Amino acid sequence: MTNSSPKAVAAALLRYRVMAYVVGTVLVTLVLVALPLKYVAGVLEGPIAIAWTMHGWLFIVYIVTVLDLALRQRWHPGTVILTVLGGVVPFLSFVMERRVTQRTRAELAATSGGPGQS
């Protein structure tokens, strides 16, 4: 059930999708590249610390986009928590993005009587 106009929900969904991909990509890169560089190759921590800090700031923006969409869609708190955790578990943000997009588009289609917007 939506709490906002379909256009506002579609815009919130787009913002969420962008941040899910950005945060997911940065996290996977950090886990698959930065951690091996740090612990196997012995690369200095400076550049790696900057990358983790960047992920932290992006994660905050990700949380804001999740909360924006959740409030517009009146999500259950458990759904919000699971979606937020998508930003801290490698690859989970991509899975959650797909599920959230499918669910939101289905709800938009049901309330508007037509297909959801991308």
N, C-alpha and C positions, 0 to 999 in steps of 0.2 A: 504494500500500500504506500503510495507516494504522499508526501507532505508538501510538495512543491509542484510547479508547473512542469510539464514534460520537457520543455526546453531547458529549464534550470537543472533538472535531473540529468539530462543528456550532457549538459556542459560540465556538471560535477563529475559525471562518469568519465568524460574525456580527460579532465584534469587528473583524476585518480589513475586512469590507465597509463598516462604519460609518466607519472611519478612511480607507479609500480614497475614499469620497464626500466626507468632510470635507476632506481634504488636496487632493483634486482641485478641489473647489469654491473653496477659498481660493486655490489657485494660479491657476486660470483668472481669478478676480476680480482678483488682483494683476496678472496679465499684461495683461488687457483694460481694467482701470480704473486701477490705481495707476501703472503705467508711463506711459500717456498723460498722466495728471495731472501726473506729475513732469516729463516731458520736453516736453510740448506746452503745458500750462497753467502750468507753473512753480510748482506747489504746493510748499510747504515740505517738506523731507525728513522731518521729525519723525514725522508720522502714518504716512507710508509706511514708514519704517524700523521702526516698531512693528508694522505689518502683516507685514512680511517676517520679523521676529523671531518673531511668532506662528506663521507658517508653518513656521519652523525647528523650533520646539518641537513642533508637531503632526507634523512629519515624523519626529521621533525616536520619537514614540508609534507612528506608522505603521510604522516599521522594526521596532519590538518586536512589533507584531501580525503582521507578515509572518514574522518569525523564529519566533514561537510556532506559527503554522500550518505553516510549513515543517518544523519539527522534528517536529510531530505527524504530518505526511504524508510525511516522509522525501523532501523535494524534492531534486532535483539542484541543485548550487550555481549553475548558470547560470539556472535558473528563479528562484531566490531573487534573484539580481542583477537580472534583468529586471523582476521584480515590484517591487523596491525602486526601480528607476529610474522606475517609474510615478508616483512621488510628486514627481519633479522635472521631468517633461516634461508640459506642458499637455495635457490631455485623455487622456493615456495611462493615468492611474489608472483611468478609467472603462472603458477597453478591457481592462486587466489584471484589473479586478474581475470583469468578465463572464466572462473565460476561466478565472480561478481558481475562481469559483463553479461554473461548469459542470463543470470537471474534478473538483473536490472532491465535488460532489454525485454525479457518476457513480461515483467511487471509493467513496463511502459506500454507494450503492445496490448496488454489486457485492459489497461485503464484508458488508452486512447482508441482502442478498436482497430489499430493498424500495426504494422511492423515497427520495432524500436529503431531509433536512430543510431548511427555509428559515431 
